[in-house]
């Protein structure tokens, strides 16, 4: 899982170059792939045994308001960049 996470981070610039989408879209795609992979790896376990290793369990332990705050900043900057307002103000 660690190597998959590092691979996901290295994939983000490649994703941006190929698709010309904002980097946060590549990060969200990578997070989805890591989530699906972790579910597939633990598919043969009981629900009680695999529950501590699920992404939803990890998400319950973090402060989602701060995560959403940074995600909203990235979305706002991406919107300003795509409408060329950011370069105009710079």
Gaussian input, Z-matrix of N, CA and C with variables (Angstrom, degrees):
# hf/3-21g

backbone

0 1
 N
 C     1     B1
 C     2     B2     1     A1
 N     3     B3     2     A2     1     D1
 C     4     B4     3     A3     2     D2
 C     5     B5     4     A4     3     D3
 N     6     B6     5     A5     4     D4
 C     7     B7     6     A6     5     D5
 C     8     B8     7     A7     6     D6
 N     9     B9     8     A8     7     D7
 C    10    B10     9     A9     8     D8
 C    11    B11    10    A10     9     D9
 N    12    B12    11    A11    10    D10
 C    13    B13    12    A12    11    D11
 C    14    B14    13    A13    12    D12
 N    15    B15    14    A14    13    D13
 C    16    B16    15    A15    14    D14
 C    17    B17    16    A16    15    D15
 N    18    B18    17    A17    16    D16
 C    19    B19    18    A18    17    D17
 C    20    B20    19    A19    18    D18
 N    21    B21    20    A20    19    D19
 C    22    B22    21    A21    20    D20
 C    23    B23    22    A22    21    D21
 N    24    B24    23    A23    22    D22
 C    25    B25    24    A24    23    D23
 C    26    B26    25    A25    24    D24
 N    27    B27    26    A26    25    D25
 C    28    B28    27    A27    26    D26
 C    29    B29    28    A28    27    D27
 N    30    B30    29    A29    28    D28
 C    31    B31    30    A30    29    D29
 C    32    B32    31    A31    30    D30
 N    33    B33    32    A32    31    D31
 C    34    B34    33    A33    32    D32
 C    35    B35    34    A34    33    D33
 N    36    B36    35    A35    34    D34
 C    37    B37    36    A36    35    D35
 C    38    B38    37    A37    36    D36
 N    39    B39    38    A38    37    D37
 C    40    B40    39    A39    38    D38
 C    41    B41    40    A40    39    D39
 N    42    B42    41    A41    40    D40
 C    43    B43    42    A42    41    D41
 C    44    B44    43    A43    42    D42
 N    45    B45    44    A44    43    D43
 C    46    B46    45    A45    44    D44
 C    47    B47    46    A46    45    D45
 N    48    B48    47    A47    46    D46
 C    49    B49    48    A48    47    D47
 C    50    B50    49    A49    48    D48
 N    51    B51    50    A50    49    D49
 C    52    B52    51    A51    50    D50
 C    53    B53    52    A52    51    D51
 N    54    B54    53    A53    52    D52
 C    55    B55    54    A54    53    D53
 C    56    B56    55    A55    54    D54
 N    57    B57    56    A56    55    D55
 C    58    B58    57    A57    56    D56
 C    59    B59    58    A58    57    D57
 N    60    B60    59    A59    58    D58
 C    61    B61    60    A60    59    D59
 C    62    B62    61    A61    60    D60
 N    63    B63    62    A62    61    D61
 C    64    B64    63    A63    62    D62
 C    65    B65    64    A64    63    D63
 N    66    B66    65    A65    64    D64
 C    67    B67    66    A66    65    D65
 C    68    B68    67    A67    66    D66
 N    69    B69    68    A68    67    D67
 C    70    B70    69    A69    68    D68
 C    71    B71    70    A70    69    D69
 N    72    B72    71    A71    70    D70
 C    73    B73    72    A72    71    D71
 C    74    B74    73    A73    72    D72
 N    75    B75    74    A74    73    D73
 C    76    B76    75    A75    74    D74
 C    77    B77    76    A76    75    D75
 N    78    B78    77    A77    76    D76
 C    79    B79    78    A78    77    D77
 C    80    B80    79    A79    78    D78
 N    81    B81    80    A80    79    D79
 C    82    B82    81    A81    80    D80
 C    83    B83    82    A82    81    D81
 N    84    B84    83    A83    82    D82
 C    85    B85    84    A84    83    D83
 C    86    B86    85    A85    84    D84
 N    87    B87    86    A86    85    D85
 C    88    B88    87    A87    86    D86
 C    89    B89    88    A88    87    D87
 N    90    B90    89    A89    88    D88
 C    91    B91    90    A90    89    D89
 C    92    B92    91    A91    90    D90
 N    93    B93    92    A92    91    D91
 C    94    B94    93    A93    92    D92
 C    95    B95    94    A94    93    D93
 N    96    B96    95    A95    94    D94
 C    97    B97    96    A96    95    D95
 C    98    B98    97    A97    96    D96
 N    99    B99    98    A98    97    D97
 C   100   B100    99    A99    98    D98
 C   101   B101   100   A100    99    D99
 N   102   B102   101   A101   100   D100
 C   103   B103   102   A102   101   D101
 C   104   B104   103   A103   102   D102
 N   105   B105   104   A104   103   D103
 C   106   B106   105   A105   104   D104
 C   107   B107   106   A106   105   D105
 N   108   B108   107   A107   106   D106
 C   109   B109   108   A108   107   D107
 C   110   B110   109   A109   108   D108
 N   111   B111   110   A110   109   D109
 C   112   B112   111   A111   110   D110
 C   113   B113   112   A112   111   D111
 N   114   B114   113   A113   112   D112
 C   115   B115   114   A114   113   D113
 C   116   B116   115   A115   114   D114
 N   117   B117   116   A116   115   D115
 C   118   B118   117   A117   116   D116
 C   119   B119   118   A118   117   D117
 N   120   B120   119   A119   118   D118
 C   121   B121   120   A120   119   D119
 C   122   B122   121   A121   120   D120
 N   123   B123   122   A122   121   D121
 C   124   B124   123   A123   122   D122
 C   125   B125   124   A124   123   D123
 N   126   B126   125   A125   124   D124
 C   127   B127   126   A126   125   D125
 C   128   B128   127   A127   126   D126
 N   129   B129   128   A128   127   D127
 C   130   B130   129   A129   128   D128
 C   131   B131   130   A130   129   D129
 N   132   B132   131   A131   130   D130
 C   133   B133   132   A132   131   D131
 C   134   B134   133   A133   132   D132
 N   135   B135   134   A134   133   D133
 C   136   B136   135   A135   134   D134
 C   137   B137   136   A136   135   D135
 N   138   B138   137   A137   136   D136
 C   139   B139   138   A138   137   D137
 C   140   B140   139   A139   138   D138
 N   141   B141   140   A140   139   D139
 C   142   B142   141   A141   140   D140
 C   143   B143   142   A142   141   D141
 N   144   B144   143   A143   142   D142
 C   145   B145   144   A144   143   D143
 C   146   B146   145   A145   144   D144
 N   147   B147   146   A146   145   D145
 C   148   B148   147   A147   146   D146
 C   149   B149   148   A148   147   D147
 N   150   B150   149   A149   148   D148
 C   151   B151   150   A150   149   D149
 C   152   B152   151   A151   150   D150
 N   153   B153   152   A152   151   D151
 C   154   B154   153   A153   152   D152
 C   155   B155   154   A154   153   D153
 N   156   B156   155   A155   154   D154
 C   157   B157   156   A156   155   D155
 C   158   B158   157   A157   156   D156
 N   159   B159   158   A158   157   D157
 C   160   B160   159   A159   158   D158
 C   161   B161   160   A160   159   D159
 N   162   B162   161   A161   160   D160
 C   163   B163   162   A162   161   D161
 C   164   B164   163   A163   162   D162
 N   165   B165   164   A164   163   D163
 C   166   B166   165   A165   164   D164
 C   167   B167   166   A166   165   D165
 N   168   B168   167   A167   166   D166
 C   169   B169   168   A168   167   D167
 C   170   B170   169   A169   168   D168
 N   171   B171   170   A170   169   D169
 C   172   B172   171   A171   170   D170
 C   173   B173   172   A172   171   D171
 N   174   B174   173   A173   172   D172
 C   175   B175   174   A174   173   D173
 C   176   B176   175   A175   174   D174
 N   177   B177   176   A176   175   D175
 C   178   B178   177   A177   176   D176
 C   179   B179   178   A178   177   D177
 N   180   B180   179   A179   178   D178
 C   181   B181   180   A180   179   D179
 C   182   B182   181   A181   180   D180
 N   183   B183   182   A182   181   D181
 C   184   B184   183   A183   182   D182
 C   185   B185   184   A184   183   D183
 N   186   B186   185   A185   184   D184
 C   187   B187   186   A186   185   D185
 C   188   B188   187   A187   186   D186
 N   189   B189   188   A188   187   D187
 C   190   B190   189   A189   188   D188
 C   191   B191   190   A190   189   D189
 N   192   B192   191   A191   190   D190
 C   193   B193   192   A192   191   D191
 C   194   B194   193   A193   192   D192
 N   195   B195   194   A194   193   D193
 C   196   B196   195   A195   194   D194
 C   197   B197   196   A196   195   D195
 N   198   B198   197   A197   196   D196
 C   199   B199   198   A198   197   D197
 C   200   B200   199   A199   198   D198
 N   201   B201   200   A200   199   D199
 C   202   B202   201   A201   200   D200
 C   203   B203   202   A202   201   D201
 N   204   B204   203   A203   202   D202
 C   205   B205   204   A204   203   D203
 C   206   B206   205   A205   204   D204
 N   207   B207   206   A206   205   D205
 C   208   B208   207   A207   206   D206
 C   209   B209   208   A208   207   D207
 N   210   B210   209   A209   208   D208
 C   211   B211   210   A210   209   D209
 C   212   B212   211   A211   210   D210
 N   213   B213   212   A212   211   D211
 C   214   B214   213   A213   212   D212
 C   215   B215   214   A214   213   D213
 N   216   B216   215   A215   214   D214
 C   217   B217   216   A216   215   D215
 C   218   B218   217   A217   216   D216
 N   219   B219   218   A218   217   D217
 C   220   B220   219   A219   218   D218
 C   221   B221   220   A220   219   D219
 N   222   B222   221   A221   220   D220
 C   223   B223   222   A222   221   D221
 C   224   B224   223   A223   222   D222
 N   225   B225   224   A224   223   D223
 C   226   B226   225   A225   224   D224
 C   227   B227   226   A226   225   D225
 N   228   B228   227   A227   226   D226
 C   229   B229   228   A228   227   D227
 C   230   B230   229   A229   228   D228
 N   231   B231   230   A230   229   D229
 C   232   B232   231   A231   230   D230
 C   233   B233   232   A232   231   D231
 N   234   B234   233   A233   232   D232
 C   235   B235   234   A234   233   D233
 C   236   B236   235   A235   234   D234
 N   237   B237   236   A236   235   D235
 C   238   B238   237   A237   236   D236
 C   239   B239   238   A238   237   D237
 N   240   B240   239   A239   238   D238
 C   241   B241   240   A240   239   D239
 C   242   B242   241   A241   240   D240
 N   243   B243   242   A242   241   D241
 C   244   B244   243   A243   242   D242
 C   245   B245   244   A244   243   D243
 N   246   B246   245   A245   244   D244
 C   247   B247   246   A246   245   D245
 C   248   B248   247   A247   246   D246
 N   249   B249   248   A248   247   D247
 C   250   B250   249   A249   248   D248
 C   251   B251   250   A250   249   D249
 N   252   B252   251   A251   250   D250
 C   253   B253   252   A252   251   D251
 C   254   B254   253   A253   252   D252
 N   255   B255   254   A254   253   D253
 C   256   B256   255   A255   254   D254
 C   257   B257   256   A256   255   D255
 N   258   B258   257   A257   256   D256
 C   259   B259   258   A258   257   D257
 C   260   B260   259   A259   258   D258
 N   261   B261   260   A260   259   D259
 C   262   B262   261   A261   260   D260
 C   263   B263   262   A262   261   D261
 N   264   B264   263   A263   262   D262
 C   265   B265   264   A264   263   D263
 C   266   B266   265   A265   264   D264
 N   267   B267   266   A266   265   D265
 C   268   B268   267   A267   266   D266
 C   269   B269   268   A268   267   D267

   B1=1.4441
   B2=1.5302
   B3=1.3264
   B4=1.4648
   B5=1.5272
   B6=1.3195
   B7=1.4632
   B8=1.5352
   B9=1.3218
   B10=1.4628
   B11=1.5300
   B12=1.3132
   B13=1.4651
   B14=1.5177
   B15=1.3229
   B16=1.4627
   B17=1.5265
   B18=1.3261
   B19=1.4615
   B20=1.5168
   B21=1.3240
   B22=1.4609
   B23=1.5246
   B24=1.3288
   B25=1.4692
   B26=1.5239
   B27=1.3260
   B28=1.4573
   B29=1.5229
   B30=1.3278
   B31=1.4601
   B32=1.5235
   B33=1.3243
   B34=1.4692
   B35=1.5325
   B36=1.3443
   B37=1.4782
   B38=1.5313
   B39=1.3214
   B40=1.4655
   B41=1.5186
   B42=1.3412
   B43=1.4650
   B44=1.5211
   B45=1.3371
   B46=1.4643
   B47=1.5224
   B48=1.3168
   B49=1.4596
   B50=1.5222
   B51=1.3303
   B52=1.4651
   B53=1.5256
   B54=1.3458
   B55=1.4620
   B56=1.5284
   B57=1.3299
   B58=1.4645
   B59=1.5277
   B60=1.3318
   B61=1.4639
   B62=1.5194
   B63=1.3347
   B64=1.4656
   B65=1.5331
   B66=1.3308
   B67=1.4665
   B68=1.5327
   B69=1.3255
   B70=1.4622
   B71=1.5194
   B72=1.3307
   B73=1.4603
   B74=1.5295
   B75=1.3332
   B76=1.4580
   B77=1.5136
   B78=1.3350
   B79=1.4596
   B80=1.5249
   B81=1.3219
   B82=1.4610
   B83=1.5276
   B84=1.3316
   B85=1.4623
   B86=1.5215
   B87=1.3114
   B88=1.4651
   B89=1.5166
   B90=1.3253
   B91=1.4627
   B92=1.5171
   B93=1.3228
   B94=1.4650
   B95=1.5194
   B96=1.3338
   B97=1.4622
   B98=1.5166
   B99=1.3316
   B100=1.4659
   B101=1.5298
   B102=1.3294
   B103=1.4550
   B104=1.5222
   B105=1.3210
   B106=1.4680
   B107=1.5221
   B108=1.3336
   B109=1.4654
   B110=1.5215
   B111=1.3321
   B112=1.4651
   B113=1.5236
   B114=1.3364
   B115=1.4666
   B116=1.5291
   B117=1.3321
   B118=1.4649
   B119=1.5207
   B120=1.3279
   B121=1.4632
   B122=1.5243
   B123=1.2977
   B124=1.4653
   B125=1.5248
   B126=1.3149
   B127=1.4702
   B128=1.5229
   B129=1.3338
   B130=1.4601
   B131=1.5271
   B132=1.3118
   B133=1.4752
   B134=1.5228
   B135=1.3452
   B136=1.4636
   B137=1.5236
   B138=1.3297
   B139=1.4676
   B140=1.5217
   B141=1.3320
   B142=1.4629
   B143=1.5209
   B144=1.3271
   B145=1.4594
   B146=1.5243
   B147=1.3322
   B148=1.4538
   B149=1.5246
   B150=1.3153
   B151=1.4594
   B152=1.5346
   B153=1.3488
   B154=1.4733
   B155=1.5277
   B156=1.3180
   B157=1.4595
   B158=1.5216
   B159=1.3077
   B160=1.4539
   B161=1.5259
   B162=1.3187
   B163=1.4590
   B164=1.5223
   B165=1.3157
   B166=1.4639
   B167=1.5272
   B168=1.3264
   B169=1.4712
   B170=1.5319
   B171=1.3392
   B172=1.4641
   B173=1.5248
   B174=1.3321
   B175=1.4634
   B176=1.5226
   B177=1.3294
   B178=1.4636
   B179=1.5193
   B180=1.3285
   B181=1.4616
   B182=1.5308
   B183=1.3399
   B184=1.4593
   B185=1.5210
   B186=1.2957
   B187=1.4602
   B188=1.5297
   B189=1.3191
   B190=1.4588
   B191=1.5286
   B192=1.3159
   B193=1.4661
   B194=1.5238
   B195=1.3269
   B196=1.4640
   B197=1.5269
   B198=1.3250
   B199=1.4641
   B200=1.5294
   B201=1.3190
   B202=1.4599
   B203=1.5279
   B204=1.3251
   B205=1.4606
   B206=1.5230
   B207=1.3422
   B208=1.4612
   B209=1.5216
   B210=1.3193
   B211=1.4560
   B212=1.5269
   B213=1.3294
   B214=1.4630
   B215=1.5217
   B216=1.3304
   B217=1.4626
   B218=1.5254
   B219=1.3250
   B220=1.4627
   B221=1.5232
   B222=1.3227
   B223=1.4664
   B224=1.5320
   B225=1.3233
   B226=1.4692
   B227=1.5236
   B228=1.3185
   B229=1.4607
   B230=1.5243
   B231=1.3243
   B232=1.4570
   B233=1.5201
   B234=1.3340
   B235=1.4645
   B236=1.5254
   B237=1.3198
   B238=1.4666
   B239=1.5209
   B240=1.3212
   B241=1.4652
   B242=1.5310
   B243=1.3252
   B244=1.4688
   B245=1.5224
   B246=1.3173
   B247=1.4748
   B248=1.5209
   B249=1.3316
   B250=1.4721
   B251=1.5203
   B252=1.3158
   B253=1.4679
   B254=1.5296
   B255=1.3209
   B256=1.4662
   B257=1.5275
   B258=1.3311
   B259=1.4622
   B260=1.5327
   B261=1.3191
   B262=1.4584
   B263=1.5148
   B264=1.3173
   B265=1.4646
   B266=1.5285
   B267=1.3205
   B268=1.4739
   B269=1.5098
   A1=110.21
   A2=116.36
   A3=118.84
   A4=110.59
   A5=116.50
   A6=119.08
   A7=111.01
   A8=116.89
   A9=119.54
   A10=110.51
   A11=117.51
   A12=120.59
   A13=112.18
   A14=116.70
   A15=120.17
   A16=110.12
   A17=116.74
   A18=120.47
   A19=112.18
   A20=116.24
   A21=120.98
   A22=110.67
   A23=116.86
   A24=120.07
   A25=111.71
   A26=116.54
   A27=119.63
   A28=112.19
   A29=116.81
   A30=121.94
   A31=112.40
   A32=117.93
   A33=121.52
   A34=112.74
   A35=120.84
   A36=118.73
   A37=112.67
   A38=117.13
   A39=120.53
   A40=109.42
   A41=116.53
   A42=121.69
   A43=110.62
   A44=116.86
   A45=120.63
   A46=110.94
   A47=117.69
   A48=121.13
   A49=111.73
   A50=116.49
   A51=120.41
   A52=111.71
   A53=117.05
   A54=120.30
   A55=114.19
   A56=118.63
   A57=124.21
   A58=111.90
   A59=116.29
   A60=121.59
   A61=108.88
   A62=118.18
   A63=120.46
   A64=111.48
   A65=117.36
   A66=120.91
   A67=114.06
   A68=117.81
   A69=118.21
   A70=111.57
   A71=117.63
   A72=120.13
   A73=110.30
   A74=116.73
   A75=120.89
   A76=111.95
   A77=116.40
   A78=120.36
   A79=110.22
   A80=117.05
   A81=120.56
   A82=111.54
   A83=117.22
   A84=120.43
   A85=110.52
   A86=116.44
   A87=120.58
   A88=112.40
   A89=116.71
   A90=120.39
   A91=110.80
   A92=116.80
   A93=120.45
   A94=111.91
   A95=117.09
   A96=120.76
   A97=110.76
   A98=117.48
   A99=120.52
   A100=110.01
   A101=117.99
   A102=122.30
   A103=110.57
   A104=117.63
   A105=120.95
   A106=110.72
   A107=116.85
   A108=120.35
   A109=111.76
   A110=116.88
   A111=119.15
   A112=111.62
   A113=116.62
   A114=119.48
   A115=111.27
   A116=117.33
   A117=120.70
   A118=110.62
   A119=117.31
   A120=120.75
   A121=110.94
   A122=118.16
   A123=122.53
   A124=113.36
   A125=119.04
   A126=121.94
   A127=112.93
   A128=118.59
   A129=120.50
   A130=113.34
   A131=118.26
   A132=122.27
   A133=111.06
   A134=115.55
   A135=120.59
   A136=109.41
   A137=115.44
   A138=119.77
   A139=111.15
   A140=117.84
   A141=121.20
   A142=111.40
   A143=116.36
   A144=120.78
   A145=112.33
   A146=118.52
   A147=120.42
   A148=113.04
   A149=118.61
   A150=121.74
   A151=113.15
   A152=120.93
   A153=118.82
   A154=113.75
   A155=118.11
   A156=121.48
   A157=113.43
   A158=118.69
   A159=121.10
   A160=110.63
   A161=115.67
   A162=121.06
   A163=110.35
   A164=116.90
   A165=119.27
   A166=111.34
   A167=117.36
   A168=120.36
   A169=110.30
   A170=116.89
   A171=120.32
   A172=111.02
   A173=116.73
   A174=119.96
   A175=112.19
   A176=117.18
   A177=120.04
   A178=111.82
   A179=117.63
   A180=121.08
   A181=113.64
   A182=118.47
   A183=119.49
   A184=110.75
   A185=114.96
   A186=121.60
   A187=108.22
   A188=116.35
   A189=120.26
   A190=112.41
   A191=118.23
   A192=119.02
   A193=110.91
   A194=118.26
   A195=119.58
   A196=110.96
   A197=118.02
   A198=121.14
   A199=109.42
   A200=117.15
   A201=120.83
   A202=111.78
   A203=116.88
   A204=120.68
   A205=110.73
   A206=116.87
   A207=119.95
   A208=111.50
   A209=117.89
   A210=120.61
   A211=110.53
   A212=117.05
   A213=120.60
   A214=111.38
   A215=117.45
   A216=120.13
   A217=110.11
   A218=116.93
   A219=120.11
   A220=111.74
   A221=116.99
   A222=120.40
   A223=110.40
   A224=116.98
   A225=120.41
   A226=110.84
   A227=117.58
   A228=120.57
   A229=110.24
   A230=116.97
   A231=120.30
   A232=111.67
   A233=117.09
   A234=120.51
   A235=110.75
   A236=117.24
   A237=120.06
   A238=111.66
   A239=116.29
   A240=119.60
   A241=111.33
   A242=117.08
   A243=119.10
   A244=112.71
   A245=117.63
   A246=120.39
   A247=112.02
   A248=117.80
   A249=125.44
   A250=113.10
   A251=118.11
   A252=120.98
   A253=109.64
   A254=116.69
   A255=121.28
   A256=111.43
   A257=117.03
   A258=119.35
   A259=110.79
   A260=117.72
   A261=120.65
   A262=112.36
   A263=116.50
   A264=120.20
   A265=112.12
   A266=115.91
   A267=119.57
   A268=109.65
   D1=-35.96
   D2=178.73
   D3=-63.99
   D4=-45.43
   D5=179.94
   D6=-66.59
   D7=-32.98
   D8=176.51
   D9=-67.79
   D10=-39.19
   D11=177.25
   D12=-64.89
   D13=-42.05
   D14=177.59
   D15=-66.54
   D16=-39.81
   D17=176.61
   D18=-62.33
   D19=-36.54
   D20=177.16
   D21=-64.08
   D22=-42.62
   D23=178.48
   D24=-65.46
   D25=-35.91
   D26=177.76
   D27=-73.95
   D28=-22.30
   D29=-179.84
   D30=-76.49
   D31=-22.44
   D32=-174.92
   D33=-58.79
   D34=-48.39
   D35=178.22
   D36=-64.00
   D37=-34.23
   D38=177.67
   D39=-65.97
   D40=-43.14
   D41=178.23
   D42=-59.45
   D43=-44.63
   D44=-179.45
   D45=-64.81
   D46=-40.24
   D47=-179.32
   D48=-66.21
   D49=-40.74
   D50=-176.79
   D51=-75.28
   D52=-46.50
   D53=-172.19
   D54=-96.75
   D55=-15.72
   D56=-175.84
   D57=59.62
   D58=27.14
   D59=173.96
   D60=-94.53
   D61=162.56
   D62=178.72
   D63=-62.79
   D64=151.65
   D65=-177.44
   D66=-60.52
   D67=-30.99
   D68=-178.73
   D69=-65.07
   D70=-25.97
   D71=176.14
   D72=-66.64
   D73=-39.20
   D74=176.10
   D75=-66.14
   D76=-36.65
   D77=178.29
   D78=-66.64
   D79=-43.34
   D80=178.63
   D81=-65.76
   D82=-37.61
   D83=175.29
   D84=-63.31
   D85=-44.50
   D86=178.07
   D87=-62.70
   D88=-39.79
   D89=177.35
   D90=-62.65
   D91=-40.93
   D92=177.29
   D93=-63.23
   D94=-40.56
   D95=178.98
   D96=-66.11
   D97=-41.94
   D98=177.94
   D99=-63.95
   D100=-40.55
   D101=178.72
   D102=-61.32
   D103=-48.66
   D104=-179.56
   D105=-62.81
   D106=-41.15
   D107=179.15
   D108=-63.35
   D109=-41.50
   D110=179.22
   D111=-66.01
   D112=-34.25
   D113=176.56
   D114=-68.91
   D115=-37.55
   D116=179.53
   D117=-69.11
   D118=-40.07
   D119=-179.57
   D120=-62.43
   D121=-39.03
   D122=-176.99
   D123=-98.03
   D124=17.23
   D125=-175.38
   D126=-66.43
   D127=-28.60
   D128=-176.41
   D129=-86.45
   D130=-0.82
   D131=-179.53
   D132=-88.53
   D133=160.48
   D134=173.16
   D135=-67.37
   D136=161.43
   D137=179.11
   D138=-64.09
   D139=-39.64
   D140=179.56
   D141=-67.42
   D142=-36.49
   D143=-176.91
   D144=-75.73
   D145=-34.17
   D146=-177.09
   D147=-94.58
   D148=-10.60
   D149=-176.04
   D150=-58.17
   D151=-41.08
   D152=178.98
   D153=-66.91
   D154=-16.31
   D155=-177.43
   D156=-101.15
   D157=4.41
   D158=-178.57
   D159=-82.49
   D160=156.05
   D161=179.59
   D162=-68.85
   D163=-36.10
   D164=179.59
   D165=-63.93
   D166=-34.50
   D167=176.38
   D168=-67.05
   D169=-40.50
   D170=177.92
   D171=-66.41
   D172=-38.18
   D173=179.59
   D174=-66.96
   D175=-27.93
   D176=177.13
   D177=-69.45
   D178=-22.31
   D179=-176.73
   D180=-91.93
   D181=-10.80
   D182=-177.96
   D183=-100.91
   D184=164.67
   D185=179.62
   D186=-84.95
   D187=99.81
   D188=-174.40
   D189=-70.50
   D190=-25.27
   D191=-179.51
   D192=-65.64
   D193=-38.19
   D194=178.66
   D195=-72.76
   D196=-35.20
   D197=176.79
   D198=-63.99
   D199=-45.52
   D200=179.39
   D201=-65.39
   D202=-33.54
   D203=177.39
   D204=-60.67
   D205=-48.46
   D206=-179.96
   D207=-69.14
   D208=-34.88
   D209=176.74
   D210=-64.56
   D211=-40.65
   D212=178.38
   D213=-65.27
   D214=-36.40
   D215=176.40
   D216=-64.06
   D217=-43.47
   D218=178.90
   D219=-63.97
   D220=-39.35
   D221=178.29
   D222=-66.17
   D223=-41.70
   D224=-179.77
   D225=-64.96
   D226=-42.98
   D227=179.30
   D228=-66.50
   D229=-39.16
   D230=177.00
   D231=-62.94
   D232=-39.47
   D233=178.20
   D234=-67.05
   D235=-41.79
   D236=178.05
   D237=-65.37
   D238=-36.44
   D239=179.71
   D240=-70.04
   D241=-40.67
   D242=-177.75
   D243=-71.50
   D244=-24.31
   D245=177.08
   D246=-93.67
   D247=5.81
   D248=178.69
   D249=64.17
   D250=15.79
   D251=176.40
   D252=-74.22
   D253=-35.96
   D254=-178.40
   D255=-64.09
   D256=-44.45
   D257=179.05
   D258=-70.22
   D259=-31.50
   D260=177.01
   D261=-66.79
   D262=-38.92
   D263=178.48
   D264=-75.30
   D265=-29.71
   D266=-179.98
   D267=-70.77

